[in-house]
Amino acid sequence: MTEPHILGKPLAEWTTKFPLLNQLMNFEPVFWVNPEQKRFNDLPPLSISWKDILNAADRWERFSPFLAITFPETQGTDGIIESPLRKIPDMASAIEGHYSKNFSGDLYLKCDNDLPITGSIKARGGIYEVLKYAETLAMKKGLLTEDDDYKKFAEPGFREFFSQYSIGVGSTGNLALSIGTISAKLGFSVSVHMSADAKQWKKDLLRSKGVNVFEYKGDFSEAISEGRQLTIEDPKGYFVDDESSKDLFLGYSVAALRLKNQLDEDGVVVDKDHPLFVYLPCGVGGSPGGITFGLKHIFNDNVHCFFVEPTHSPSVLIGLLTGEHDKVAVQDFGIDNKTEADGLAVGRPSNFATNISQHLISGIYTIEDDELFKLLTLLTNSENIQVEPSATSGLLGPVKLNQSDYLKEQNLVDNMDQSTHIVWSTGGSLVPQSDMNQFYQKGQNLLDQ
Ligand SMILES: *Cc1c(COP(=O)(O)O)cnc(C)c1O
């Protein structure tokens, strides 16, 4: 058998140049500090800016009257789709107890598992992109100006207008839920292309909303390429492309503005002496990248963002480590991309997101599926909060960080008592209770071993 080649080079050449690949190929959990992280003021010019984040925030604002009447669960926040920030001291103790490791600083959970409408972080990016597309179409047609009351979008005439247009998306599940739900509400004809690992309940739920669901035997990349092909064959088709979308990214970025307000309300200070650490579950890198992009503009070098990937799907890590971004996939290195972490089973990173994240993020760590289930059970037991397995991956962050050299390298050791850790919990509220009970039981069994 000939040795496998990746981008024309033998595997041995890659592993010699990047020894960490050996550990990744053995599915060992790793903590990688990004050598390319730059100080905020030293960043090279990026293709998007602070102004784009503010524009995205304004667009969410314009649509809020429509969202409030269309999705009653957002009435309490006047049509703003947002989740609570919760301090979780009992979980901090539970983690320290179970792993016999200490860490300093306050621990918070950003509860996107409770995000209205679709119960996952994908509501931020996915809903935003479809709203923006709908707005663009309506303005082009002369049906709308920015000063109008966007409640108009709920009128039958608008629905009829949008029904000539189709929207497609490829997804492991959660993105499909967001795109499908909002597109169907607006009146679009919408098709979602699901990978083999997508859960049956997600397909059922989407079909009940009038969404066309296509299923594929392969993984996420296959669902995306097939979906892209079928969608663009329609001259009035629009494909939401998780592998390269700027609008998804900007939709996510607005979370940073909202988080800043929540921290202010809680009296949490972030400055040179009070560092903020944020741990973000990562699939293609869009949601963690967009949020990091926003946070860096607000807190500059005082926020340190870490992505988390499953040991079986370290796609963004391999993309950044090798510098090849979306030109390499985990499968090229014999890594199987099989994980129970929905939304994180991604073999190839987004090129758009990775380009921006490469100089912004502090690092990436990988986590085994078993740990996700243990953390899920610990979180339920300690704080009575239920999230899906992928959404727990950030909870190991503070412990992992403490064991790494990062704090020393960054001169942060003396500030840790006054630091804040935010774990981004990315999904959960729509998971059927029977599935959730199984996750919990699995975690309990692992904890009892
Ligand atoms: C999609 C998803 C993520 C990761 O977002 P990416 O943009 O793919 O990096 C994390 N958690 C959950 C639950 C998700 O659905």
The ligand as a Tripos MOL2 file, in Angstrom:
@<TRIPOS>MOLECULE
LIG
   15    15     1     0     0
SMALL
NO_CHARGES

@<TRIPOS>ATOM
      1 C1        -23.6640   24.3590   14.8350 C.3       1 LIG1
      2 C2        -23.4380   24.1430   16.2460 C.ar      1 LIG1
      3 C3        -22.2340   24.5110   16.8490 C.ar      1 LIG1
      4 C4        -21.0520   25.0730   16.0920 C.3       1 LIG1
      5 O1        -21.2870   26.1010   15.1690 O.3       1 LIG1
      6 P1        -20.4030   26.2060   13.8360 P.3       1 LIG1
      7 O2        -20.8280   27.4660   13.2030 O.co2     1 LIG1
      8 O3        -20.7030   25.0130   12.9930 O.co2     1 LIG1
      9 O4        -18.9890   26.1910   14.2670 O.co2     1 LIG1
     10 C5        -22.0950   24.2770   18.1990 C.ar      1 LIG1
     11 N1        -23.0930   23.7110   18.9230 N.ar      1 LIG1
     12 C6        -24.2600   23.3550   18.3800 C.ar      1 LIG1
     13 C7        -25.3020   22.7320   19.2420 C.3       1 LIG1
     14 C8        -24.4730   23.5550   17.0320 C.ar      1 LIG1
     15 O5        -25.6400   23.1910   16.4910 O.3       1 LIG1
@<TRIPOS>BOND
     1     1     2 1
     2     2     3 ar
     3     2    14 ar
     4     3     4 1
     5     3    10 ar
     6     4     5 1
     7     5     6 1
     8     6     7 2
     9     6     8 1
    10     6     9 1
    11    10    11 ar
    12    11    12 ar
    13    12    13 1
    14    12    14 ar
    15    14    15 1
@<TRIPOS>SUBSTRUCTURE
     1 LIG1         1 GROUP 0 **** ****
